[in-house]
Amino acid sequence: KAPPLQQLLDQYGVLGDESKDGAMEEDDEQATTETVMTMAAEPDPIVQVDHKPKCCFFSFNPKIQASRIVRAQLWVHLRPAEEATTVFLQISRLMPVTDGGRHVRIRSLKIDVKAGVTSWQSIDVKQVLTVWLRQPETNWGIEINAYDAKGNDLAVTHAKAGEDGLLPFMEVKISEGPKRIRRDSGLDCDENSSESRCCRYPLTVDFEDFGWDWIIAPKRYKANYCSGECDYMHLQKYPHTHLVNKANPRGTAGPCCTPTKMSPINMLYFNG
């Protein structure tokens, strides 16, 4: 059973489309992701017949439109079934009635439910959302149905008494990255370089030369190393450090010529 909307909002620390606190830094390139909740609204009358369906149209703010979609889930609340049954959750794209039709089924999901139990169900809508963002003029909304074996529609698409907060919504995870943090570029040198400043030099480690025959793979790898001088203006992380060194050069240690980032190595070896 999926959590209700408020629990999801609390989990991500977001408030609908205005989500800002849900950003999470993911990797060294500072790619950021956010989870945005978008609530359903009534679609345009041009897609309705006799004022139906009342649901569901989703509008998306420019932030979503400018981002990469990582995941998009449509959450639908199901009313309790009279008996244990199989429910067919169907998602159809709405089209203007003047175009000769209203329904283009895009997704369906078969769900087994217990008698007398309400539940939240989710269905992947990343593909249709991607189309909508690429071609906004095709976004007329969707119709949601969840029919049980007797033909009863259990999907909450318009709130009855006591069903506040149970309307469909989209949970969209977007990525705004990767964004690199701009740093002073390190120097790459070789054995013929005359560079005196801190620089990265090539170094290949050969395990066979070491006699480490217990390592199966790799037999060698590029380790590289740093060497050179670091004057006070070079590679200092904070202005404060530079000022302290200028004020008392003998009383403080200068920056070291060391790697700013190390990468792991995967190895296959005998153990025992």
C-alpha positions in Angstrom: 0.0 0.0 0.0 1.4 3.4 -1.0 1.5 6.3 1.5 -1.0 9.1 1.1 -0.1 12.4 -0.4 0.7 14.2 2.9 3.0 11.5 4.0 4.9 11.8 0.7 5.1 15.5 1.1 6.5 15.1 4.6 8.9 12.5 3.4 10.4 14.8 0.7 10.0 18.0 2.6 8.2 19.7 -0.3 5.1 21.7 -0.9 3.6 20.9 -4.3 5.1 22.7 -7.3 7.0 25.0 -5.0 9.4 22.3 -4.0 12.8 23.6 -3.1 13.9 21.7 0.0 13.6 18.4 -1.7 16.9 18.9 -3.6 19.5 16.3 -3.0 23.1 16.3 -4.2 23.9 13.0 -5.8 27.5 12.9 -7.1 30.7 14.7 -7.4 29.4 16.7 -10.3 26.7 18.1 -8.0 23.8 16.8 -10.0 20.7 17.8 -8.1 17.3 16.1 -8.1 14.0 17.3 -6.8 10.7 15.6 -6.3 7.7 17.8 -7.3 4.1 17.0 -6.5 1.5 18.2 -9.1 -2.2 18.1 -8.2 -5.0 17.2 -10.6 -7.4 19.8 -11.9 -10.5 19.7 -14.0 -9.8 19.5 -17.8 -10.8 22.0 -20.4 -14.6 21.8 -21.4 -13.5 21.1 -25.0 -12.6 17.5 -24.0 -15.7 17.0 -21.9 -19.1 15.5 -22.8 -21.9 16.5 -20.5 -19.3 18.1 -18.2 -17.5 14.8 -17.9 -14.8 13.7 -17.1 -14.1 16.0 -14.1 -10.5 14.8 -13.9 -7.7 15.0 -14.6 -5.5 17.8 -16.0 -2.0 18.5 -14.8 -0.1 21.7 -15.5 3.6 21.9 -15.1 5.7 24.8 -14.1 8.7 26.0 -16.2 11.2 24.3 -13.8 9.9 20.9 -14.7 9.8 21.8 -18.4 13.5 22.8 -18.3 14.6 19.7 -16.4 15.3 16.0 -17.2 12.6 13.7 -16.1 14.0 10.9 -13.9 10.8 9.3 -12.9 7.1 10.2 -13.1 4.4 8.3 -11.1 0.7 8.9 -11.1 -0.9 8.1 -7.8 -4.6 7.1 -7.7 -6.6 6.4 -4.6 -9.0 3.4 -4.8 -12.3 3.2 -2.9 -12.9 -0.1 -1.1 -14.3 -3.0 -3.2 -17.3 -5.0 -1.9 -15.3 -8.2 -2.3 -11.8 -9.4 -3.1 -11.4 -8.7 -6.8 -9.1 -7.7 -9.6 -9.1 -4.1 -10.5 -8.0 -2.8 -13.9 -6.5 0.7 -13.6 -6.7 2.4 -17.0 -5.1 5.7 -18.0 -6.4 7.4 -21.2 -5.3 10.6 -22.9 -8.1 13.1 -23.4 -8.6 14.7 -26.9 -10.9 17.5 -28.0 -14.3 16.2 -28.9 -14.1 18.1 -32.2 -11.3 15.8 -33.2 -13.7 12.9 -33.3 -12.6 11.1 -30.1 -11.8 11.6 -26.5 -9.9 8.5 -25.4 -6.5 7.2 -26.4 -5.5 4.5 -23.8 -1.9 4.9 -22.8 -1.4 2.7 -19.7 -3.2 -0.1 -17.9 -2.4 -2.0 -14.7 -4.0 -5.1 -13.1 -4.3 -4.9 -9.3 -5.5 -7.5 -6.9 -7.4 -5.8 -4.0 -9.0 -7.1 -0.8 -12.6 -6.5 0.3 -13.3 -3.3 2.1 -9.7 -1.9 1.9 -8.8 1.4 0.4 -5.4 1.9 -1.1 -3.1 4.2 -3.1 -1.8 2.8 -6.4 0.8 4.2 -8.7 1.5 3.8 -12.4 4.4 4.9 -14.4 3.6 7.9 -16.7 7.1 9.1 -17.6 6.5 8.5 -21.3 3.4 10.5 -21.6 4.8 13.3 -19.4 7.9 13.5 -21.7 5.6 13.9 -24.7 3.6 16.6 -23.0 6.7 18.6 -22.1 8.0 18.2 -25.7 4.6 19.0 -27.2 2.6 21.0 -24.7 -0.3 21.5 -27.2 -1.1 17.7 -26.8 -1.6 18.0 -23.1 -5.4 17.9 -22.7 -5.3 15.8 -19.6 -6.1 12.2 -18.8 -9.0 10.1 -17.7 -8.5 7.6 -14.9 -10.7 4.6 -14.4 -10.3 1.6 -12.0 -12.9 -1.0 -12.8 -13.6 -4.0 -10.6 -15.0 -7.3 -11.8 -18.6 -5.9 -11.5 -17.8 -2.8 -13.6 -17.6 -0.4 -10.6 -15.2 2.4 -11.0 -13.2 2.6 -7.7 -10.8 5.4 -8.7 -11.3 8.6 -6.7 -11.3 11.3 -9.4 -13.8 13.6 -7.7 -13.9 14.0 -3.9 -17.0 12.8 -2.0 -17.6 13.6 1.6 -14.6 12.5 3.7 -12.4 12.1 0.7 -10.4 15.4 1.0 -6.8 15.0 -0.1 -7.5 11.8 -2.0 -7.5 13.2 -5.6 -4.9 11.9 -8.1 -1.5 13.6 -8.2 1.7 13.2 -10.0 5.0 12.6 -8.2 7.8 13.8 -10.6 11.5 13.4 -10.0 13.5 15.8 -12.0 17.3 16.3 -12.5 18.9 19.7 -13.0 22.4 18.4 -13.4 25.0 17.5 -13.6 26.4 20.9 -12.7 30.1 21.0 -12.0 31.5 23.2 -9.3 34.1 25.5 -10.9 37.5 24.9 -9.4 41.0 25.9 -10.4 42.1 23.4 -13.0 44.9 21.1 -12.0 48.0 20.7 -14.2 48.9 17.6 -16.2 52.6 17.0 -16.8 54.9 14.3 -18.1 58.5 13.4 -17.5 59.7 16.0 -20.0 57.8 18.9 -18.5 59.7 21.8 -16.9 56.7 22.8 -14.7 57.7 23.5 -11.1 54.2 24.0 -9.7 52.1 21.2 -8.3 51.3 18.9 -11.2 49.9 15.4 -11.9 52.4 13.0 -13.4 51.7 9.6 -15.0 52.6 6.5 -13.1 51.7 2.9 -14.1 51.7 0.3 -11.3 52.6 -3.2 -12.6 51.7 -5.8 -10.0 53.7 -8.5 -11.8 56.9 -6.4 -11.3 56.1 -6.3 -7.6 55.7 -10.1 -7.6 52.1 -9.8 -6.5 50.9 -12.9 -8.5 47.9 -13.3 -6.2 46.2 -10.4 -8.1 44.3 -11.8 -11.1 43.1 -8.6 -12.6 44.1 -6.0 -13.5 47.7 -6.8 -14.0 48.5 -3.0 -14.1 46.8 0.3 -13.7 47.4 4.0 -14.0 48.0 5.3 -10.5 49.4 8.8 -11.3 51.0 11.0 -8.6 51.3 14.6 -7.7 54.6 16.5 -7.4 55.7 20.1 -7.4 55.7 23.3 -5.4 52.6 25.0 -4.0 53.1 28.7 -3.5 50.6 30.6 -1.4 48.5 31.8 -4.4 48.2 28.3 -5.9 45.5 25.8 -4.9 44.4 27.5 -1.7 40.8 26.7 -1.0 39.8 29.7 1.1 40.8 33.4 0.9 41.2 33.3 4.7 44.1 30.8 4.3 45.9 33.1 1.9 45.6 36.1 4.2 46.9 34.1 7.2 49.9 32.9 5.2 50.6 36.4 3.9 50.4 37.8 7.5 52.6 35.1 9.1 54.3 33.0 6.4 56.6 31.2 8.9 53.9 30.4 11.4 51.5 28.6 9.1 51.9 25.6 6.9 51.4 26.2 3.2 49.1 24.1 1.0 50.2 20.6 0.1 50.7 19.1 -3.4 48.2 16.3 -3.0 45.3 14.9 -5.1 41.9 16.6 -4.7 40.1 13.4 -5.8 40.8 9.7 -5.8 39.1 7.1 -7.8 38.5 3.5 -6.7 39.9 0.4 -8.4 38.1 -2.9 -8.8 40.3 -5.9 -8.3 40.0 -9.7 -8.7 42.4 -11.6 -6.5 43.0 -14.8 -4.6 42.1 -14.7 -0.9 43.5 -17.4 1.3 
